[in-house]
Amino acid sequence: MQNYYTSLTNHAKTRKNLYNLCVQKQNILVVDDESGVRDVLKAYLEREGFAVSTAITGLEAANILDTQKDELALAIVDIMLPELDGMSLLRRIRVDSALPVILLSARTDEFDRVYGLELGADDYVPKPFSPREVVSRVKAVLRRAQGEKPALSEKPITLGPFTLDPKTHTATAYGKTLDLTAREFELLWFLLRHPKQVFSREQLLDQVWGFSEFIDLSTVTVHIHRLRDKLEANPSKPAHLQTVWGVGYRFVAE
């Protein structure tokens, strides 16, 4: 596996990209205890015009995040890290930050992928991976994070008993505050802006996540179920976040 990543790193370093000359570099944090993974991702990301910081352990990454979080555009985090595992690091990030996070893992368990997405990860990439695919995912996540999130200048939306305020990132239902992750907030925001309109899972990936080529459709299903658990009186018989069988989902406020 190490030789695989080493050959990819050497290949990336032999190519020049004029894109680097005309863009302001965004800083990506790569956290992985495998030097081959760090090196190949650093080489491919730098070739695409990004600045790259690296960390070997979860605690090292946590220290970087504590001091440089505002300078980072995105973090790529391996799940199996020494000292502080990737899931714990993600949970720590989500306490006070919407920093985009892509998880890496050699594990193939669906549980890890679903759990990571539930904690607020923006994407999940299994190992071994194609570095080009990871770069594509980074670009797609950044497009979504920077271009299509609810703008802070937008006014709160109220639809029936539901209110979402992008400035404070708060959501209420029937007068009670909903504890939503960043992605859950964005999904609910999008649905409230299009009441009663039916969207397929592919459409929701495109509109809310900003991409659908690489990520599994079950990501949408997981987030729909999580939202139902938080806003429905009876999640097994949802009155608001409804399934239209064979088509997709719609939001009904009444």
FIKOLZA-1660 file (N, C-alpha, C; in steps of 0.1 Angstrom, whole numbers, plus 5000, padded with zeros to 4 digits):
% residues 254
   i   px   py   pz ch aa at
   1 5008 4988 5000  A  M  N
   1 5000 5000 5000  A  M CA
   1 5009 5013 5000  A  M  C
   2 5020 5012 5008  A  Q  N
   2 5029 5024 5008  A  Q CA
   2 5035 5027 4995  A  Q  C
   3 5039 5016 4987  A  N  N
   3 5044 5018 4974  A  N CA
   3 5034 5024 4964  A  N  C
   4 5021 5020 4966  A  Y  N
   4 5011 5026 4958  A  Y CA
   4 5010 5041 4959  A  Y  C
   5 5009 5045 4972  A  Y  N
   5 5008 5060 4974  A  Y CA
   5 5021 5067 4970  A  Y  C
   6 5033 5061 4972  A  T  N
   6 5045 5067 4968  A  T CA
   6 5046 5070 4953  A  T  C
   7 5042 5060 4945  A  S  N
   7 5042 5061 4931  A  S CA
   7 5033 5072 4926  A  S  C
   8 5021 5073 4933  A  L  N
   8 5012 5084 4930  A  L CA
   8 5017 5098 4933  A  L  C
   9 5024 5098 4945  A  T  N
   9 5030 5111 4949  A  T CA
   9 5041 5116 4939  A  T  C
  10 5049 5107 4934  A  N  N
  10 5059 5110 4924  A  N CA
  10 5053 5115 4911  A  N  C
  11 5042 5108 4907  A  H  N
  11 5035 5112 4895  A  H CA
  11 5030 5127 4896  A  H  C
  12 5024 5129 4908  A  A  N
  12 5018 5143 4910  A  A CA
  12 5029 5154 4910  A  A  C
  13 5041 5151 4915  A  K  N
  13 5051 5161 4916  A  K CA
  13 5058 5164 4902  A  K  C
  14 5056 5155 4893  A  T  N
  14 5062 5157 4880  A  T CA
  14 5053 5166 4871  A  T  C
  15 5041 5169 4875  A  R  N
  15 5032 5177 4867  A  R CA
  15 5031 5191 4872  A  R  C
  16 5030 5201 4864  A  K  N
  16 5028 5214 4868  A  K CA
  16 5014 5219 4864  A  K  C
  17 5009 5227 4872  A  N  N
  17 4995 5232 4870  A  N CA
  17 4995 5247 4870  A  N  C
  18 4992 5253 4858  A  L  N
  18 4992 5268 4857  A  L CA
  18 4981 5274 4866  A  L  C
  19 4971 5265 4870  A  Y  N
  19 4961 5270 4879  A  Y CA
  19 4967 5276 4892  A  Y  C
  20 4978 5270 4896  A  N  N
  20 4984 5275 4908  A  N CA
  20 4989 5290 4908  A  N  C
  21 4991 5295 4896  A  L  N
  21 4996 5308 4894  A  L CA
  21 4986 5319 4895  A  L  C
  22 4973 5315 4895  A  C  N
  22 4963 5326 4894  A  C CA
  22 4952 5325 4904  A  C  C
  23 4953 5316 4914  A  V  N
  23 4943 5315 4924  A  V CA
  23 4949 5317 4938  A  V  C
  24 4940 5322 4947  A  Q  N
  24 4944 5324 4961  A  Q CA
  24 4943 5310 4968  A  Q  C
  25 4954 5306 4974  A  K  N
  25 4954 5292 4979  A  K CA
  25 4945 5291 4991  A  K  C
  26 4938 5280 4992  A  Q  N
  26 4930 5277 5003  A  Q CA
  26 4937 5266 5011  A  Q  C
  27 4937 5266 5024  A  N  N
  27 4945 5257 5032  A  N CA
  27 4936 5245 5036  A  N  C
  28 4942 5233 5033  A  I  N
  28 4935 5220 5036  A  I CA
  28 4944 5213 5046  A  I  C
  29 4937 5209 5057  A  L  N
  29 4944 5201 5067  A  L CA
  29 4942 5186 5064  A  L  C
  30 4953 5179 5063  A  V  N
  30 4953 5164 5060  A  V CA
  30 4958 5157 5073  A  V  C
  31 4949 5149 5079  A  V  N
  31 4953 5142 5091  A  V CA
  31 4953 5127 5089  A  V  C
  32 4965 5121 5089  A  D  N
  32 4966 5106 5087  A  D CA
  32 4979 5102 5093  A  D  C
  33 4979 5090 5099  A  D  N
  33 4992 5085 5105  A  D CA
  33 5000 5078 5095  A  D  C
  34 4995 5076 5083  A  E  N
  34 5003 5069 5072  A  E CA
  34 5010 5080 5064  A  E  C
  35 5023 5080 5063  A  S  N
  35 5030 5090 5056  A  S CA
  35 5027 5090 5041  A  S  C
  36 5025 5078 5036  A  G  N
  36 5022 5077 5022  A  G CA
  36 5009 5084 5018  A  G  C
  37 4999 5083 5027  A  V  N
  37 4986 5089 5024  A  V CA
  37 4988 5105 5025  A  V  C
  38 4995 5109 5036  A  R  N
  38 4997 5123 5037  A  R CA
  38 5005 5129 5025  A  R  C
  39 5015 5122 5021  A  D  N
  39 5023 5127 5010  A  D CA
  39 5016 5128 4997  A  D  C
  40 5008 5117 4994  A  V  N
  40 5001 5117 4981  A  V CA
  40 4990 5128 4980  A  V  C
  41 4983 5129 4991  A  L  N
  41 4972 5139 4991  A  L CA
  41 4978 5153 4991  A  L  C
  42 4989 5155 4998  A  K  N
  42 4996 5168 4998  A  K CA
  42 5000 5172 4984  A  K  C
  43 5006 5162 4977  A  A  N
  43 5011 5165 4963  A  A CA
  43 5000 5168 4954  A  A  C
  44 4989 5160 4954  A  Y  N
  44 4978 5162 4945  A  Y CA
  44 4971 5175 4948  A  Y  C
  45 4969 5178 4960  A  L  N
  45 4962 5190 4964  A  L CA
  45 4970 5203 4961  A  L  C
  46 4983 5202 4963  A  E  N
  46 4992 5213 4960  A  E CA
  46 4992 5216 4945  A  E  C
  47 4992 5205 4937  A  R  N
  47 4992 5206 4923  A  R CA
  47 4979 5213 4918  A  R  C
  48 4968 5212 4925  A  E  N
  48 4956 5219 4922  A  E CA
  48 4954 5232 4928  A  E  C
  49 4965 5237 4934  A  G  N
  49 4965 5251 4939  A  G CA
  49 4962 5253 4953  A  G  C
  50 4961 5242 4961  A  F  N
  50 4958 5243 4975  A  F CA
  50 4970 5244 4983  A  F  C
  51 4970 5251 4995  A  A  N
  51 4980 5250 5005  A  A CA
  51 4976 5238 5014  A  A  C
  52 4986 5231 5019  A  V  N
  52 4983 5219 5027  A  V CA
  52 4991 5219 5040  A  V  C
  53 4983 5217 5051  A  S  N
  53 4989 5214 5064  A  S CA
  53 4987 5200 5067  A  S  C
  54 4996 5194 5075  A  T  N
  54 4994 5179 5078  A  T CA
  54 4996 5177 5093  A  T  C
  55 4989 5166 5098  A  A  N
  55 4991 5162 5111  A  A CA
  55 4991 5147 5111  A  A  C
  56 4998 5141 5121  A  I  N
  56 4999 5126 5122  A  I CA
  56 4989 5120 5132  A  I  C
  57 4987 5127 5143  A  T  N
  57 4978 5122 5153  A  T CA
  57 4966 5131 5155  A  T  C
  58 4956 5126 5161  A  G  N
  58 4944 5133 5164  A  G CA
  58 4946 5145 5173  A  G  C
  59 4955 5144 5183  A  L  N
  59 4958 5155 5192  A  L CA
  59 4966 5166 5185  A  L  C
  60 4975 5162 5176  A  E  N
  60 4982 5172 5168  A  E CA
  60 4972 5180 5160  A  E  C
  61 4963 5173 5154  A  A  N
  61 4953 5180 5145  A  A CA
  61 4944 5189 5154  A  A  C
  62 4940 5184 5166  A  A  N
  62 4932 5192 5175  A  A CA
  62 4939 5205 5178  A  A  C
  63 4952 5205 5181  A  N  N
  63 4960 5217 5184  A  N CA
  63 4960 5226 5172  A  N  C
  64 4962 5221 5160  A  I  N
  64 4962 5229 5148  A  I CA
  64 4948 5236 5147  A  I  C
  65 4938 5228 5149  A  L  N
  65 4924 5234 5148  A  L CA
  65 4921 5245 5158  A  L  C
  66 4927 5243 5170  A  D  N
  66 4924 5252 5181  A  D CA
  66 4931 5266 5177  A  D  C
  67 4942 5266 5170  A  T  N
  67 4949 5278 5168  A  T CA
  67 4947 5284 5153  A  T  C
  68 4943 5275 5144  A  Q  N
  68 4943 5279 5130  A  Q CA
  68 4930 5276 5123  A  Q  C
  69 4919 5273 5131  A  K  N
  69 4907 5269 5125  A  K CA
  69 4901 5279 5115  A  K  C
  70 4903 5292 5117  A  D  N
  70 4898 5302 5108  A  D CA
  70 4906 5303 5095  A  D  C
  71 4918 5298 5096  A  E  N
  71 4926 5298 5084  A  E CA
  71 4924 5286 5075  A  E  C
  72 4917 5276 5079  A  L  N
  72 4915 5264 5072  A  L CA
  72 4902 5264 5064  A  L  C
  73 4902 5258 5052  A  A  N
  73 4891 5257 5043  A  A CA
  73 4884 5244 5045  A  A  C
  74 4891 5233 5048  A  L  N
  74 4886 5220 5049  A  L CA
  74 4896 5211 5056  A  L  C
  75 4891 5200 5062  A  A  N
  75 4900 5190 5068  A  A CA
  75 4897 5176 5063  A  A  C
  76 4907 5169 5060  A  I  N
  76 4906 5155 5055  A  I CA
  76 4911 5147 5067  A  I  C
  77 4903 5138 5073  A  V  N
  77 4906 5132 5086  A  V CA
  77 4904 5116 5085  A  V  C
  78 4915 5109 5088  A  D  N
  78 4914 5095 5088  A  D CA
  78 4907 5091 5101  A  D  C
  79 4899 5080 5101  A  I  N
  79 4892 5076 5113  A  I CA
  79 4901 5069 5123  A  I  C
  80 4910 5061 5118  A  M  N
  80 4919 5054 5127  A  M CA
  80 4932 5062 5130  A  M  C
  81 4931 5071 5140  A  L  N
  81 4942 5079 5143  A  L CA
  81 4947 5076 5157  A  L  C
  82 4960 5077 5160  A  P  N
  82 4965 5075 5174  A  P CA
  82 4962 5087 5182  A  P  C
  83 4961 5085 5195  A  E  N
  83 4959 5095 5206  A  E CA
  83 4944 5100 5206  A  E  C
  84 4939 5104 5195  A  L  N
  84 4925 5109 5194  A  L CA
  84 4920 5104 5180  A  L  C
  85 4910 5095 5180  A  D  N
  85 4905 5090 5168  A  D CA
  85 4897 5100 5160  A  D  C
  86 4895 5097 5147  A  G  N
  86 4889 5106 5137  A  G CA
  86 4875 5110 5141  A  G  C
  87 4867 5101 5146  A  M  N
  87 4853 5104 5150  A  M CA
  87 4853 5113 5162  A  M  C
  88 4862 5111 5171  A  S  N
  88 4863 5120 5183  A  S CA
  88 4867 5134 5178  A  S  C
  89 4877 5135 5169  A  L  N
  89 4881 5147 5164  A  L CA
  89 4870 5155 5157  A  L  C
  90 4862 5147 5149  A  L  N
  90 4851 5153 5142  A  L CA
  90 4841 5159 5151  A  L  C
  91 4838 5151 5162  A  R  N
  91 4828 5155 5172  A  R CA
  91 4833 5168 5179  A  R  C
  92 4846 5169 5181  A  R  N
  92 4852 5181 5187  A  R CA
  92 4851 5193 5178  A  R  C
  93 4853 5191 5165  A  I  N
  93 4852 5202 5155  A  I CA
  93 4837 5207 5155  A  I  C
  94 4828 5198 5155  A  R  N
  94 4814 5202 5154  A  R CA
  94 4808 5209 5166  A  R  C
  95 4815 5209 5177  A  V  N
  95 4810 5217 5189  A  V CA
  95 4808 5231 5185  A  V  C
  96 4817 5237 5177  A  D  N
  96 4816 5251 5175  A  D CA
  96 4820 5255 5161  A  D  C
  97 4821 5246 5151  A  S  N
  97 4825 5249 5138  A  S CA
  97 4818 5241 5127  A  S  C
  98 4816 5248 5116  A  A  N
  98 4810 5241 5104  A  A CA
  98 4821 5238 5094  A  A  C
  99 4834 5238 5098  A  L  N
  99 4844 5235 5089  A  L CA
  99 4842 5222 5081  A  L  C
 100 4842 5222 5068  A  P  N
 100 4840 5210 5060  A  P CA
 100 4850 5199 5064  A  P  C
 101 4845 5187 5065  A  V  N
 101 4853 5175 5069  A  V CA
 101 4850 5164 5060  A  V  C
 102 4861 5158 5054  A  I  N
 102 4860 5146 5047  A  I CA
 102 4867 5135 5055  A  I  C
 103 4860 5124 5057  A  L  N
 103 4866 5113 5065  A  L CA
 103 4872 5103 5056  A  L  C
 104 4884 5097 5060  A  L  N
 104 4890 5086 5053  A  L CA
 104 4890 5074 5062  A  L  C
 105 4889 5062 5056  A  S  N
 105 4889 5050 5064  A  S CA
 105 4892 5038 5056  A  S  C
 106 4900 5029 5062  A  A  N
 106 4903 5016 5056  A  A CA
 106 4891 5006 5059  A  A  C
 107 4883 5010 5069  A  R  N
 107 4872 5001 5072  A  R CA
 107 4861 5002 5061  A  R  C
 108 4854 4991 5060  A  T  N
 108 4843 4991 5049  A  T CA
 108 4830 4990 5056  A  T  C
 109 4829 4990 5069  A  D  N
 109 4816 4989 5076  A  D CA
 109 4807 5001 5072  A  D  C
 110 4795 4997 5069  A  E  N
 110 4785 5008 5066  A  E CA
 110 4783 5016 5079  A  E  C
 111 4784 5010 5091  A  F  N
 111 4782 5017 5103  A  F CA
 111 4791 5029 5104  A  F  C
 112 4804 5027 5101  A  D  N
 112 4813 5039 5102  A  D CA
 112 4809 5050 5093  A  D  C
 113 4806 5047 5081  A  R  N
 113 4802 5057 5071  A  R CA
 113 4789 5065 5076  A  R  C
 114 4779 5057 5080  A  V  N
 114 4767 5063 5085  A  V CA
 114 4769 5072 5097  A  V  C
 115 4777 5066 5107  A  Y  N
 115 4780 5073 5119  A  Y CA
 115 4787 5086 5117  A  Y  C
 116 4797 5085 5108  A  G  N
 116 4805 5097 5105  A  G CA
 116 4796 5108 5099  A  G  C
 117 4787 5104 5090  A  L  N
 117 4778 5114 5083  A  L CA
 117 4769 5120 5094  A  L  C
 118 4764 5111 5103  A  E  N
 118 4755 5116 5113  A  E CA
 118 4762 5126 5122  A  E  C
 119 4775 5124 5125  A  L  N
 119 4782 5134 5133  A  L CA
 119 4785 5147 5126  A  L  C
 120 4782 5147 5113  A  G  N
 120 4784 5160 5106  A  G CA
 120 4795 5160 5095  A  G  C
 121 4800 5148 5092  A  A  N
 121 4810 5148 5081  A  A CA
 121 4804 5152 5068  A  A  C
 122 4811 5158 5059  A  D  N
 122 4806 5162 5046  A  D CA
 122 4808 5151 5036  A  D  C
 123 4817 5142 5038  A  D  N
 123 4819 5131 5028  A  D CA
 123 4827 5120 5035  A  D  C
 124 4827 5109 5029  A  Y  N
 124 4834 5097 5035  A  Y CA
 124 4841 5090 5023  A  Y  C
 125 4854 5088 5024  A  V  N
 125 4861 5081 5013  A  V CA
 125 4868 5069 5018  A  V  C
 126 4865 5057 5013  A  P  N
 126 4871 5045 5017  A  P CA
 126 4886 5043 5011  A  P  C
 127 4894 5037 5018  A  K  N
 127 4908 5034 5014  A  K CA
 127 4908 5020 5008  A  K  C
 128 4917 5017 4998  A  P  N
 128 4925 5027 4991  A  P CA
 128 4917 5036 4982  A  P  C
 129 4922 5048 4979  A  F  N
 129 4914 5057 4971  A  F CA
 129 4922 5062 4959  A  F  C
 130 4915 5068 4950  A  S  N
 130 4921 5075 4939  A  S CA
 130 4924 5090 4944  A  S  C
 131 4936 5095 4944  A  P  N
 131 4938 5108 4948  A  P CA
 131 4931 5119 4940  A  P  C
 132 4929 5116 4927  A  R  N
 132 4921 5125 4918  A  R CA
 132 4907 5126 4923  A  R  C
 133 4901 5114 4927  A  E  N
 133 4888 5114 4932  A  E CA
 133 4887 5122 4945  A  E  C
 134 4896 5121 4954  A  V  N
 134 4896 5129 4966  A  V CA
 134 4897 5144 4963  A  V  C
 135 4905 5147 4954  A  V  N
 135 4906 5162 4950  A  V CA
 135 4893 5166 4945  A  V  C
 136 4887 5158 4936  A  S  N
 136 4873 5162 4931  A  S CA
 136 4863 5164 4942  A  S  C
 137 4864 5155 4952  A  R  N
 137 4855 5156 4963  A  R CA
 137 4857 5169 4971  A  R  C
 138 4870 5172 4973  A  V  N
 138 4874 5184 4980  A  V CA
 138 4868 5196 4973  A  V  C
 139 4870 5197 4960  A  K  N
 139 4865 5208 4953  A  K CA
 139 4850 5209 4954  A  K  C
 140 4843 5198 4953  A  A  N
 140 4828 5198 4953  A  A CA
 140 4823 5202 4967  A  A  C
 141 4830 5197 4978  A  V  N
 141 4826 5201 4991  A  V CA
 141 4828 5216 4993  A  V  C
 142 4839 5221 4989  A  L  N
 142 4842 5235 4990  A  L CA
 142 4832 5244 4982  A  L  C
 143 4828 5239 4970  A  R  N
 143 4818 5247 4963  A  R CA
 143 4806 5248 4970  A  R  C
 144 4802 5237 4976  A  R  N
 144 4790 5237 4984  A  R CA
 144 4791 5246 4997  A  R  C
 145 4802 5244 5004  A  A  N
 145 4804 5251 5016  A  A CA
 145 4805 5267 5014  A  A  C
 146 4811 5271 5003  A  Q  N
 146 4813 5285 5001  A  Q CA
 146 4803 5292 4992  A  Q  C
 147 4795 5284 4985  A  G  N
 147 4786 5290 4975  A  G CA
 147 4772 5289 4978  A  G  C
 148 4767 5278 4985  A  E  N
 148 4753 5276 4985  A  E CA
 148 4747 5274 4999  A  E  C
 149 4755 5277 5009  A  K  N
 149 4749 5276 5022  A  K CA
 149 4740 5288 5024  A  K  C
 150 4730 5287 5034  A  P  N
 150 4722 5298 5037  A  P CA
 150 4730 5310 5040  A  P  C
 151 4729 5321 5033  A  A  N
 151 4737 5333 5035  A  A CA
 151 4733 5339 5048  A  A  C
 152 4743 5345 5055  A  L  N
 152 4741 5351 5068  A  L CA
 152 4732 5363 5066  A  L  C
 153 4732 5369 5054  A  S  N
 153 4723 5381 5052  A  S CA
 153 4709 5377 5050  A  S  C
 154 4706 5365 5048  A  E  N
 154 4692 5361 5045  A  E CA
 154 4684 5361 5058  A  E  C
 155 4671 5365 5057  A  K  N
 155 4662 5366 5068  A  K CA
 155 4658 5352 5072  A  K  C
 156 4653 5351 5085  A  P  N
 156 4648 5338 5089  A  P CA
 156 4636 5334 5081  A  P  C
 157 4634 5321 5080  A  I  N
 157 4623 5315 5073  A  I CA
 157 4613 5309 5084  A  I  C
 158 4601 5313 5082  A  T  N
 158 4590 5307 5091  A  T CA
 158 4580 5300 5082  A  T  C
 159 4577 5288 5084  A  L  N
 159 4567 5280 5077  A  L CA
 159 4560 5272 5087  A  L  C
 160 4547 5275 5089  A  G  N
 160 4539 5269 5099  A  G CA
 160 4546 5270 5113  A  G  C
 161 4548 5259 5120  A  P  N
 161 4554 5260 5133  A  P CA
 161 4570 5259 5133  A  P  C
 162 4576 5260 5121  A  F  N
 162 4590 5259 5119  A  F CA
 162 4596 5272 5116  A  F  C
 163 4607 5275 5123  A  T  N
 163 4615 5288 5120  A  T CA
 163 4630 5284 5120  A  T  C
 164 4637 5289 5109  A  L  N
 164 4651 5287 5108  A  L CA
 164 4658 5301 5106  A  L  C
 165 4668 5303 5114  A  D  N
 165 4675 5316 5113  A  D CA
 165 4690 5313 5109  A  D  C
 166 4694 5317 5097  A  P  N
 166 4708 5314 5093  A  P CA
 166 4718 5322 5100  A  P  C
 167 4715 5334 5105  A  K  N
 167 4724 5342 5113  A  K CA
 167 4729 5336 5126  A  K  C
 168 4719 5330 5133  A  T  N
 168 4722 5324 5146  A  T CA
 168 4723 5309 5144  A  T  C
 169 4721 5304 5132  A  H  N
 169 4721 5289 5129  A  H CA
 169 4712 5282 5139  A  H  C
 170 4700 5287 5142  A  T  N
 170 4691 5281 5151  A  T CA
 170 4678 5277 5143  A  T  C
 171 4672 5266 5148  A  A  N
 171 4660 5261 5142  A  A CA
 171 4650 5258 5154  A  A  C
 172 4638 5261 5152  A  T  N
 172 4627 5258 5162  A  T CA
 172 4615 5252 5156  A  T  C
 173 4609 5243 5163  A  A  N
 173 4596 5237 5159  A  A CA
 173 4587 5236 5170  A  A  C
 174 4575 5242 5169  A  Y  N
 174 4565 5243 5179  A  Y CA
 174 4571 5249 5192  A  Y  C
 175 4579 5259 5189  A  G  N
 175 4585 5267 5201  A  G CA
 175 4597 5261 5207  A  G  C
 176 4601 5249 5203  A  K  N
 176 4612 5242 5209  A  K CA
 176 4624 5242 5199  A  K  C
 177 4636 5244 5205  A  T  N
 177 4648 5245 5197  A  T CA
 177 4652 5231 5193  A  T  C
 178 4656 5230 5180  A  L  N
 178 4661 5217 5174  A  L CA
 178 4676 5217 5174  A  L  C
 179 4682 5206 5179  A  D  N
 179 4696 5205 5179  A  D CA
 179 4701 5198 5166  A  D  C
 180 4704 5207 5156  A  L  N
 180 4707 5202 5143  A  L CA
 180 4722 5203 5139  A  L  C
 181 4727 5194 5132  A  T  N
 181 4741 5195 5127  A  T CA
 181 4740 5205 5115  A  T  C
 182 4752 5210 5111  A  A  N
 182 4753 5219 5100  A  A CA
 182 4746 5214 5087  A  A  C
 183 4748 5201 5084  A  R  N
 183 4742 5195 5072  A  R CA
 183 4727 5194 5074  A  R  C
 184 4722 5190 5086  A  E  N
 184 4708 5189 5088  A  E CA
 184 4701 5202 5087  A  E  C
 185 4708 5213 5092  A  F  N
 185 4702 5226 5091  A  F CA
 185 4701 5230 5076  A  F  C
 186 4711 5228 5068  A  E  N
 186 4710 5231 5054  A  E CA
 186 4700 5223 5046  A  E  C
 187 4698 5211 5050  A  L  N
 187 4688 5202 5043  A  L CA
 187 4674 5208 5047  A  L  C
 188 4672 5211 5059  A  L  N
 188 4659 5216 5064  A  L CA
 188 4656 5230 5058  A  L  C
 189 4667 5238 5057  A  W  N
 189 4665 5251 5051  A  W CA
 189 4661 5250 5036  A  W  C
 190 4667 5241 5029  A  F  N
 190 4664 5239 5015  A  F CA
 190 4649 5234 5013  A  F  C
 191 4645 5225 5022  A  L  N
 191 4631 5220 5021  A  L CA
 191 4621 5230 5024  A  L  C
 192 4624 5238 5034  A  L  N
 192 4614 5249 5038  A  L CA
 192 4613 5259 5028  A  L  C
 193 4623 5261 5020  A  R  N
 193 4623 5271 5009  A  R CA
 193 4615 5266 4997  A  R  C
 194 4612 5253 4997  A  H  N
 194 4605 5247 4986  A  H CA
 194 4594 5238 4992  A  H  C
 195 4584 5243 4999  A  P  N
 195 4574 5235 5005  A  P CA
 195 4565 5227 4995  A  P  C
 196 4563 5215 4999  A  K  N
 196 4554 5206 4991  A  K CA
 196 4560 5201 4978  A  K  C
 197 4572 5206 4975  A  Q  N
 197 4579 5202 4962  A  Q CA
 197 4586 5189 4965  A  Q  C
 198 4585 5180 4956  A  V  N
 198 4591 5166 4958  A  V CA
 198 4605 5166 4951  A  V  C
 199 4615 5161 4959  A  F  N
 199 4628 5161 4954  A  F CA
 199 4633 5146 4956  A  F  C
 200 4640 5141 4945  A  S  N
 200 4646 5128 4946  A  S CA
 200 4659 5129 4955  A  S  C
 201 4664 5118 4958  A  R  N
 201 4677 5118 4966  A  R CA
 201 4688 5124 4958  A  R  C
 202 4689 5121 4945  A  E  N
 202 4699 5127 4936  A  E CA
 202 4698 5142 4936  A  E  C
 203 4686 5147 4935  A  Q  N
 203 4684 5162 4935  A  Q CA
 203 4688 5168 4948  A  Q  C
 204 4685 5162 4959  A  L  N
 204 4689 5167 4972  A  L CA
 204 4704 5167 4974  A  L  C
 205 4711 5156 4969  A  L  N
 205 4726 5156 4969  A  L CA
 205 4731 5168 4961  A  L  C
 206 4726 5170 4949  A  D  N
 206 4730 5181 4941  A  D CA
 206 4728 5195 4948  A  D  C
 207 4716 5197 4953  A  Q  N
 207 4712 5210 4958  A  Q CA
 207 4718 5213 4972  A  Q  C
 208 4719 5203 4981  A  V  N
 208 4723 5205 4995  A  V CA
 208 4737 5202 4997  A  V  C
 209 4742 5190 4991  A  W  N
 209 4756 5187 4993  A  W CA
 209 4765 5193 4982  A  W  C
 210 4759 5196 4971  A  G  N
 210 4766 5203 4960  A  G CA
 210 4772 5193 4950  A  G  C
 211 4770 5180 4952  A  F  N
 211 4776 5170 4943  A  F CA
 211 4768 5157 4945  A  F  C
 212 4768 5148 4935  A  S  N
 212 4762 5135 4937  A  S CA
 212 4770 5124 4930  A  S  C
 213 4781 5127 4924  A  E  N
 213 4788 5117 4916  A  E CA
 213 4795 5107 4924  A  E  C
 214 4800 5111 4936  A  F  N
 214 4808 5101 4943  A  F CA
 214 4801 5096 4956  A  F  C
 215 4792 5104 4962  A  I  N
 215 4787 5100 4975  A  I CA
 215 4775 5091 4973  A  I  C
 216 4773 5082 4983  A  D  N
 216 4762 5072 4982  A  D CA
 216 4749 5079 4985  A  D  C
 217 4738 5074 4978  A  L  N
 217 4725 5080 4980  A  L CA
 217 4720 5078 4995  A  L  C
 218 4725 5068 5001  A  S  N
 218 4721 5065 5015  A  S CA
 218 4724 5076 5024  A  S  C
 219 4733 5085 5020  A  T  N
 219 4736 5097 5028  A  T CA
 219 4724 5105 5030  A  T  C
 220 4716 5107 5020  A  V  N
 220 4704 5115 5021  A  V CA
 220 4694 5108 5030  A  V  C
 221 4692 5095 5028  A  T  N
 221 4683 5087 5037  A  T CA
 221 4687 5089 5051  A  T  C
 222 4699 5088 5055  A  V  N
 222 4704 5089 5069  A  V CA
 222 4700 5103 5074  A  V  C
 223 4702 5113 5067  A  H  N
 223 4699 5127 5072  A  H CA
 223 4684 5129 5073  A  H  C
 224 4676 5123 5063  A  I  N
 224 4662 5125 5064  A  I CA
 224 4657 5118 5077  A  I  C
 225 4662 5106 5080  A  H  N
 225 4658 5099 5092  A  H CA
 225 4662 5107 5105  A  H  C
 226 4674 5112 5104  A  R  N
 226 4678 5120 5116  A  R CA
 226 4669 5133 5118  A  R  C
 227 4666 5139 5107  A  L  N
 227 4657 5151 5108  A  L CA
 227 4643 5147 5114  A  L  C
 228 4638 5136 5109  A  R  N
 228 4625 5131 5114  A  R CA
 228 4625 5128 5129  A  R  C
 229 4636 5122 5133  A  D  N
 229 4638 5119 5148  A  D CA
 229 4637 5132 5156  A  D  C
 230 4642 5143 5150  A  K  N
 230 4643 5156 5158  A  K CA
 230 4631 5165 5156  A  K  C
 231 4623 5164 5145  A  L  N
 231 4612 5173 5144  A  L CA
 231 4598 5167 5143  A  L  C
 232 4597 5154 5142  A  E  N
 232 4584 5147 5141  A  E CA
 232 4580 5142 5154  A  E  C
 233 4567 5144 5157  A  A  N
 233 4561 5138 5169  A  A CA
 233 4562 5123 5169  A  A  C
 234 4559 5117 5157  A  N  N
 234 4560 5103 5155  A  N CA
 234 4569 5100 5142  A  N  C
 235 4582 5098 5144  A  P  N
 235 4591 5097 5132  A  P CA
 235 4587 5085 5123  A  P  C
 236 4580 5075 5128  A  S  N
 236 4577 5063 5120  A  S CA
 236 4565 5067 5111  A  S  C
 237 4557 5077 5115  A  K  N
 237 4546 5082 5106  A  K CA
 237 4547 5097 5105  A  K  C
 238 4557 5102 5097  A  P  N
 238 4560 5116 5096  A  P CA
 238 4549 5124 5090  A  P  C
 239 4546 5135 5097  A  A  N
 239 4535 5144 5092  A  A CA
 239 4541 5155 5083  A  A  C
 240 4554 5158 5085  A  H  N
 240 4560 5169 5078  A  H CA
 240 4570 5165 5067  A  H  C
 241 4580 5157 5071  A  L  N
 241 4590 5153 5062  A  L CA
 241 4585 5140 5056  A  L  C
 242 4578 5141 5045  A  Q  N
 242 4571 5129 5039  A  Q CA
 242 4579 5122 5028  A  Q  C
 243 4577 5109 5027  A  T  N
 243 4582 5101 5016  A  T CA
 243 4572 5100 5005  A  T  C
 244 4575 5103 4993  A  V  N
 244 4567 5101 4982  A  V CA
 244 4573 5089 4975  A  V  C
 245 4567 5077 4977  A  W  N
 245 4573 5064 4973  A  W CA
 245 4576 5064 4958  A  W  C
 246 4588 5060 4955  A  G  N
 246 4593 5059 4941  A  G CA
 246 4597 5072 4935  A  G  C
 247 4596 5083 4943  A  V  N
 247 4600 5096 4938  A  V CA
 247 4611 5102 4947  A  V  C
 248 4607 5105 4959  A  G  N
 248 4616 5112 4968  A  G CA
 248 4610 5117 4981  A  G  C
 249 4613 5129 4985  A  Y  N
 249 4608 5135 4997  A  Y CA
 249 4602 5149 4995  A  Y  C
 250 4593 5153 5004  A  R  N
 250 4588 5166 5004  A  R CA
 250 4585 5171 5018  A  R  C
 251 4585 5184 5020  A  F  N
 251 4582 5190 5033  A  F CA
 251 4569 5197 5033  A  F  C
 252 4560 5193 5043  A  V  N
 252 4547 5199 5044  A  V CA
 252 4546 5204 5058  A  V  C
 253 4543 5217 5060  A  A  N
 253 4543 5224 5073  A  A CA
 253 4530 5222 5080  A  A  C
 254 4519 5220 5073  A  E  N
 254 4506 5219 5080  A  E CA
 254 4505 5207 5088  A  E  C
% end
